[in-house]
Amino acid sequence: MAAVRTGLVLGILVVLWTFVMGFTGWYRHPSLFFLLWLAIPLQIGLLILALRGTASSQGYLRQVQDGVGATLIASAIIFVGSLLFTLVVFPSYFAEMEALGRLKMVQQGFSADQIEAVMKAKGPMQTSLGRAFSWALGTWITGLVTSLAAAVKYHRRRPLAAMPPAGVDHPQEGPTGV
């Protein structure tokens, strides 16, 4: 249940942050666009907190499963949120990003042919579906790596069965007196 809660919280927070970027117009400013990437440390932090919270009661594999499960739930929410962002709320997002990209390349001294080549190469991923898929995939990969690392660091170490010292006679199990 903790994985479901973590996934829901993570997905909702990332989508909310995306919409903060949209409604404030920060995504239109090249100097502020990096703020969008704050979703990655947010994801890592939430997963670590969740996995640390269950580390005393779960082994390594269960920790990884919980982290990946939470990430898959978050990825689905982020996928839908990204589609909502680019198709419904900010339908001119890609046109604005292309215009900003072109302006930046002109300022950097790119020729018209170079700019067109870059835009043509970026074109296939500059769709709502491509963006949503890449964000969901990025979320899943970040979650997998974070879950593996956090599980190694925080999982409950199961003690080995107590072994009696060498040279000590072991009592026989089973019925006595036979």
Disulfide bonds with the S-S distance in Angstrom:
none
